[in-house]
Amino acid sequence: IGSVPGSVTMLPPTQIFAAANSLFTPAEKKSFVPASKKEAGMMGFLQDFLVGGISGAVAKTATAPIERVKLLIQTQDANPKIISGEVKRYSGIMDCFYRVYSEQGLGAFWRGNLTNVLRYFPTQAFNFAFKDSIKKLFPKANPKTEFWTYFGINMASGGLAGAGSLLIVYPLDYARTRLASDVGSGKAQFNGLVDCLVKTSSGPSGVMGLYNGFGVSVIGIIPYRGVYFGLFDTAKEKNPFKNDHGPLGVASKFAIAQCVAITAGYASYPFDTVRRRLQMQSEKPKDQWIYKGTLDCFGKIMANEGMGAMFKGAGANAIRTIGSALVLVLYDEIKHLLA
């Protein structure tokens, strides 16, 4: 500070740093530096958590309309209003789009989207964060000389990450299905996320009603996440433009991610159909359930509707995978910007 009142004299940077340095003891200075690789690893985990969650939330909101159509078509054969004839069946994607808009309005395409984002943020975040953490537990493999070992490690780490995260967020996944499966122009069965969770958990099955279909979900999440992450990580290494962060590089990554998302979706779709149908009956007494369990559901769908019923809504799901592909690309690009 200068000696003339009202004037300011700037000190050289070296003197400023020296003065600031003198304010702290050696022990205090040490606290500003990561104490171990464990702390650095935790920072990396949190970065993966946030980047994966934000990427997923953006992509889910963008593809919410097609995802709702997919859920309506997929669950209509377990919907009481459609079974009773109160509401007409949806004949396809375009019919479903038209009727949702005419019966419920434009905003209805995002019904349950807040719940989906709340669910998807931790799901994607834990998937990506756990995947990288779990992958470190496996031995490293060279993708050029040990291709199948490398592929297997990616598939295993992706599957385990998906199964672990599902345990945490399954009640939100259940609520998303129920909120999005309301049909017709009448009053919705549930008024929102909290109402759905409270009504179901206070029903005959209690809190476990929120986990109806969890077993088949775990079985299905392993091939889905395994293929989803395993193929993407493997194909990414084979991409000749993997180090290009311009338009060509982003386009090539998106093309790879889109193929991966579609493949993963079809690999696990029958499991997804079964779990959605089991979720549709959670709040009812067990004597009113259409399906007594996973195997019973598989058997009844195959016997009464045929193999094709396992893939109802799969066409809409293939379109929806644009969002999944976008998540993978956004995740990689954001991590590159933060590096």
C-alpha positions as CSV (number, residue, x, y, z in Angstrom):
1,I,0.0,0.0,0.0
2,G,1.4,3.4,-1.0
3,S,2.1,6.2,1.6
4,V,-0.2,8.7,-0.1
5,P,-3.8,8.5,1.2
6,G,-6.2,7.2,-1.5
7,S,-3.5,5.8,-3.7
8,V,-2.6,2.1,-4.3
9,T,0.8,0.7,-5.2
10,M,0.9,-2.8,-6.7
11,L,3.5,-5.1,-5.2
12,P,5.5,-7.5,-7.5
13,P,3.9,-11.0,-7.8
14,T,6.9,-12.6,-6.1
15,Q,6.4,-10.4,-3.0
16,I,2.7,-11.2,-2.9
17,F,3.3,-15.0,-3.1
18,A,6.0,-14.7,-0.5
19,A,3.7,-12.8,1.9
20,A,0.9,-15.3,1.3
21,N,3.3,-18.2,1.9
22,S,4.4,-16.8,5.2
23,L,0.8,-17.0,6.5
24,F,0.8,-20.8,6.6
25,T,2.7,-23.4,8.6
26,P,4.4,-26.3,6.7
27,A,1.7,-28.6,7.9
28,E,-1.0,-26.3,6.6
29,K,0.7,-26.0,3.3
30,K,0.9,-29.7,2.9
31,S,-2.9,-30.0,3.3
32,F,-3.3,-28.1,0.0
33,V,-1.7,-31.0,-1.9
34,P,-3.4,-34.4,-2.5
35,A,-2.0,-36.6,0.3
36,S,-2.2,-39.8,-1.7
37,K,-3.2,-41.5,-4.9
38,K,-6.4,-42.4,-3.1
39,E,-7.5,-38.8,-2.9
40,A,-6.6,-38.3,-6.6
41,G,-8.7,-41.4,-7.4
42,M,-11.6,-40.0,-5.4
43,M,-11.5,-36.8,-7.4
44,G,-11.5,-38.8,-10.6
45,F,-14.5,-40.8,-9.3
46,L,-16.4,-37.6,-8.5
47,Q,-15.6,-36.2,-12.0
48,D,-16.8,-39.4,-13.6
49,F,-20.0,-39.2,-11.4
50,L,-20.8,-35.6,-12.4
51,V,-19.9,-35.9,-16.1
52,G,-21.8,-39.2,-16.6
53,G,-24.8,-37.8,-14.7
54,I,-25.0,-34.5,-16.6
55,S,-24.5,-36.3,-20.0
56,G,-27.3,-38.7,-19.1
57,A,-29.7,-36.0,-17.9
58,V,-29.3,-33.9,-21.1
59,A,-29.8,-36.9,-23.4
60,K,-32.8,-38.3,-21.5
61,T,-34.6,-35.0,-21.6
62,A,-34.0,-34.7,-25.4
63,T,-35.4,-38.2,-26.1
64,A,-38.2,-38.2,-23.5
65,P,-41.0,-38.2,-26.0
66,I,-39.9,-41.3,-27.9
67,E,-39.0,-43.1,-24.6
68,R,-42.6,-42.5,-23.3
69,V,-44.0,-43.9,-26.5
70,K,-41.7,-46.9,-26.2
71,L,-42.9,-47.6,-22.6
72,L,-46.6,-47.2,-23.5
73,I,-46.3,-49.8,-26.3
74,Q,-44.2,-52.1,-24.3
75,T,-46.5,-52.2,-21.2
76,Q,-50.0,-51.9,-22.8
77,D,-50.7,-55.6,-22.6
78,A,-50.3,-55.3,-18.8
79,N,-52.2,-52.1,-18.4
80,P,-55.6,-52.6,-16.7
81,K,-57.4,-49.9,-18.8
82,I,-56.3,-51.5,-22.1
83,I,-57.0,-55.1,-20.9
84,S,-60.5,-54.1,-19.8
85,G,-61.2,-52.3,-23.1
86,E,-61.6,-48.9,-21.5
87,V,-58.8,-47.6,-23.6
88,K,-58.0,-48.7,-27.1
89,R,-54.7,-50.5,-27.8
90,Y,-51.9,-48.6,-29.6
91,S,-51.4,-49.9,-33.1
92,G,-47.9,-48.6,-33.5
93,I,-45.4,-45.7,-32.9
94,M,-47.3,-43.1,-35.0
95,D,-50.7,-44.0,-33.5
96,C,-49.2,-43.7,-30.0
97,F,-47.6,-40.3,-30.7
98,Y,-50.9,-39.0,-32.1
99,R,-53.1,-40.2,-29.3
100,V,-50.8,-39.1,-26.5
101,Y,-50.7,-35.6,-28.0
102,S,-54.5,-35.5,-28.7
103,E,-55.6,-37.0,-25.3
104,Q,-53.0,-35.6,-22.9
105,G,-51.3,-32.7,-24.7
106,L,-47.8,-31.9,-25.7
107,G,-46.4,-31.7,-22.2
108,A,-47.5,-35.3,-21.6
109,F,-44.5,-36.6,-23.7
110,W,-42.3,-35.5,-20.7
111,R,-44.5,-37.1,-18.1
112,G,-42.2,-38.8,-15.7
113,N,-39.2,-37.2,-17.2
114,L,-38.1,-35.4,-13.9
115,T,-38.2,-38.8,-12.3
116,N,-36.3,-40.2,-15.2
117,V,-33.6,-37.6,-14.8
118,L,-33.4,-38.1,-11.1
119,R,-33.1,-41.8,-11.7
120,Y,-30.8,-41.5,-14.7
121,F,-28.4,-39.1,-13.1
122,P,-27.2,-41.5,-10.4
123,T,-27.6,-44.5,-12.7
124,Q,-25.4,-43.2,-15.5
125,A,-23.1,-41.6,-13.1
126,F,-22.6,-44.7,-11.0
127,N,-22.3,-46.8,-14.2
128,F,-19.5,-44.7,-15.6
129,A,-17.8,-44.2,-12.3
130,F,-18.1,-47.8,-11.2
131,K,-17.1,-49.1,-14.6
132,D,-13.7,-47.3,-14.5
133,S,-13.2,-48.2,-10.9
134,I,-14.1,-51.8,-11.4
135,K,-12.0,-52.1,-14.6
136,K,-8.9,-51.2,-12.5
137,L,-9.5,-54.4,-10.5
138,F,-9.0,-56.5,-13.6
139,P,-5.6,-57.1,-15.2
140,K,-4.7,-54.8,-18.0
141,A,-4.9,-56.1,-21.6
142,N,-3.5,-54.7,-24.8
143,P,-6.4,-54.2,-27.3
144,K,-4.1,-54.9,-30.2
145,T,-2.5,-58.1,-29.1
146,E,-5.1,-59.4,-26.6
147,F,-8.3,-58.3,-28.2
148,W,-10.7,-60.9,-26.6
149,T,-9.3,-60.5,-23.2
150,Y,-9.6,-56.7,-23.5
151,F,-13.2,-57.1,-24.7
152,G,-14.1,-59.5,-21.9
153,I,-12.7,-57.1,-19.2
154,N,-14.7,-54.2,-20.7
155,M,-17.9,-56.4,-20.8
156,A,-17.4,-57.7,-17.2
157,S,-16.7,-54.2,-15.7
158,G,-19.6,-52.7,-17.6
159,G,-22.0,-55.4,-16.5
160,L,-21.0,-55.3,-12.8
161,A,-21.2,-51.5,-12.9
162,G,-24.8,-51.6,-14.2
163,A,-25.9,-54.2,-11.7
164,G,-24.4,-52.3,-8.8
165,S,-26.0,-49.0,-9.8
166,L,-29.4,-50.6,-10.4
167,L,-29.7,-51.7,-6.7
168,I,-29.4,-48.1,-5.7
169,V,-31.9,-46.5,-8.1
170,Y,-34.4,-49.2,-8.8
171,P,-37.4,-47.6,-6.9
172,L,-36.9,-44.5,-9.2
173,D,-36.9,-46.8,-12.2
174,Y,-40.1,-48.4,-11.0
175,A,-41.7,-45.0,-10.6
176,R,-40.6,-43.9,-14.0
177,T,-42.4,-46.9,-15.6
178,R,-45.6,-46.3,-13.7
179,L,-45.8,-42.5,-14.3
180,A,-45.1,-42.9,-18.0
181,S,-47.6,-45.8,-18.5
182,D,-50.8,-43.8,-17.8
183,V,-53.1,-44.1,-20.8
184,G,-56.2,-42.2,-22.0
185,S,-57.5,-38.8,-21.1
186,G,-58.8,-39.5,-17.6
187,K,-57.1,-38.8,-14.3
188,A,-53.6,-40.2,-13.9
189,Q,-53.2,-43.1,-11.4
190,F,-50.4,-41.3,-9.6
191,N,-49.9,-37.6,-9.0
192,G,-46.1,-37.7,-9.1
193,L,-43.0,-39.4,-7.9
194,V,-43.7,-39.2,-4.2
195,D,-47.3,-40.2,-4.6
196,C,-46.3,-43.2,-6.7
197,L,-43.6,-44.4,-4.2
198,V,-45.9,-43.9,-1.1
199,K,-49.0,-45.6,-2.6
200,T,-46.9,-48.6,-3.8
201,S,-44.9,-49.0,-0.6
202,S,-48.1,-48.8,1.5
203,G,-49.7,-51.5,-0.6
204,P,-49.9,-55.2,0.0
205,S,-46.3,-55.8,-0.9
206,G,-44.8,-53.0,1.2
207,V,-41.5,-51.5,0.3
208,M,-40.6,-54.7,-1.7
209,G,-43.3,-53.7,-4.2
210,L,-40.9,-51.0,-5.4
211,Y,-38.5,-53.8,-6.3
212,N,-40.9,-56.0,-8.3
213,G,-39.0,-57.2,-11.3
214,F,-35.6,-56.5,-9.8
215,G,-34.3,-60.0,-10.3
216,V,-34.9,-60.1,-14.0
217,S,-33.5,-56.5,-14.2
218,V,-30.2,-57.6,-12.8
219,I,-30.1,-60.5,-15.2
220,G,-30.9,-58.1,-18.1
221,I,-28.6,-55.4,-17.0
222,I,-25.5,-57.6,-17.4
223,P,-25.9,-58.2,-21.1
224,Y,-27.1,-54.6,-21.7
225,R,-24.4,-52.8,-19.8
226,G,-21.8,-55.4,-20.8
227,V,-22.5,-54.9,-24.5
228,Y,-23.1,-51.2,-24.1
229,F,-19.7,-50.5,-22.4
230,G,-17.7,-53.4,-23.6
231,L,-18.4,-52.8,-27.3
232,F,-18.0,-49.1,-27.0
233,D,-14.7,-49.2,-25.3
234,T,-13.4,-51.8,-27.6
235,A,-14.7,-50.2,-30.8
236,K,-13.4,-46.8,-29.6
237,E,-9.9,-48.2,-29.6
238,K,-10.3,-49.4,-33.2
239,N,-11.6,-46.0,-34.3
240,P,-9.0,-44.3,-36.6
241,F,-10.4,-40.9,-35.7
242,K,-10.4,-41.5,-31.9
243,N,-7.9,-38.7,-31.2
244,D,-9.8,-36.2,-33.5
245,H,-12.0,-33.9,-31.4
246,G,-13.3,-32.0,-34.5
247,P,-16.5,-32.8,-36.4
248,L,-15.1,-35.9,-38.1
249,G,-14.0,-37.4,-34.8
250,V,-17.3,-36.6,-33.0
251,A,-19.3,-38.0,-36.0
252,S,-17.3,-41.3,-35.9
253,K,-17.7,-41.7,-32.2
254,F,-21.4,-41.0,-32.5
255,A,-21.8,-43.7,-35.3
256,I,-20.0,-46.2,-33.1
257,A,-22.0,-45.3,-30.1
258,Q,-25.3,-45.6,-32.0
259,C,-24.5,-49.1,-33.3
260,V,-23.5,-50.1,-29.7
261,A,-26.6,-48.7,-28.1
262,I,-28.9,-50.5,-30.6
263,T,-27.1,-53.8,-30.2
264,A,-27.2,-53.5,-26.4
265,G,-30.9,-52.6,-26.5
266,Y,-31.9,-55.7,-28.5
267,A,-29.6,-58.0,-26.5
268,S,-31.5,-57.2,-23.3
269,Y,-35.0,-56.1,-24.6
270,P,-36.9,-59.3,-23.6
271,F,-35.6,-58.9,-20.0
272,D,-36.7,-55.3,-20.1
273,T,-40.2,-56.3,-21.3
274,V,-40.7,-58.8,-18.5
275,R,-39.5,-56.4,-15.8
276,R,-41.8,-53.6,-17.0
277,R,-44.8,-55.9,-17.0
278,L,-44.0,-57.1,-13.5
279,Q,-43.7,-53.5,-12.4
280,M,-47.2,-52.7,-13.7
281,Q,-48.8,-54.9,-11.0
282,S,-46.7,-54.0,-7.9
283,E,-49.4,-52.1,-6.0
284,K,-52.0,-54.8,-6.3
285,P,-52.7,-57.8,-4.0
286,K,-50.8,-60.9,-5.2
287,D,-54.1,-62.7,-6.0
288,Q,-54.7,-60.0,-8.7
289,W,-51.3,-60.3,-10.3
290,I,-51.4,-61.4,-14.0
291,Y,-47.9,-62.8,-13.6
292,K,-46.7,-64.8,-10.6
293,G,-43.0,-64.1,-11.2
294,T,-40.3,-63.8,-13.8
295,L,-40.5,-67.3,-15.3
296,D,-44.4,-67.2,-15.3
297,C,-44.2,-63.8,-17.1
298,F,-41.8,-65.2,-19.8
299,G,-44.0,-68.3,-20.2
300,K,-47.3,-66.4,-20.5
301,I,-46.0,-63.9,-23.0
302,M,-44.5,-66.6,-25.2
303,A,-47.6,-68.8,-25.0
304,N,-50.3,-66.0,-25.4
305,E,-48.6,-63.5,-27.6
306,G,-45.6,-65.1,-29.2
307,M,-41.9,-64.3,-29.3
308,G,-42.5,-61.0,-31.1
309,A,-44.2,-59.7,-28.0
310,M,-40.9,-59.7,-26.2
311,F,-39.8,-56.9,-28.6
312,K,-42.9,-54.7,-28.5
313,G,-41.7,-51.1,-28.6
314,A,-38.3,-52.2,-29.8
315,G,-38.6,-50.0,-32.9
316,A,-39.2,-46.9,-30.8
317,N,-36.4,-48.1,-28.5
318,A,-34.0,-48.1,-31.5
319,I,-34.8,-44.5,-32.2
320,R,-34.5,-43.7,-28.5
321,T,-30.9,-45.0,-28.5
322,I,-29.9,-41.8,-30.2
323,G,-29.9,-40.5,-26.6
324,S,-27.8,-43.4,-25.4
325,A,-25.3,-42.8,-28.1
326,L,-25.3,-39.1,-27.3
327,V,-24.5,-39.9,-23.7
328,L,-21.4,-41.9,-24.6
329,V,-20.1,-39.2,-26.9
330,L,-20.8,-36.4,-24.5
331,Y,-19.1,-38.3,-21.7
332,D,-15.9,-38.8,-23.7
333,E,-15.8,-35.2,-25.0
334,I,-16.5,-33.6,-21.6
335,K,-13.8,-35.7,-20.1
336,H,-11.4,-34.5,-22.8
337,L,-12.2,-30.9,-22.1
338,L,-11.6,-31.4,-18.4
339,A,-8.3,-33.2,-18.9
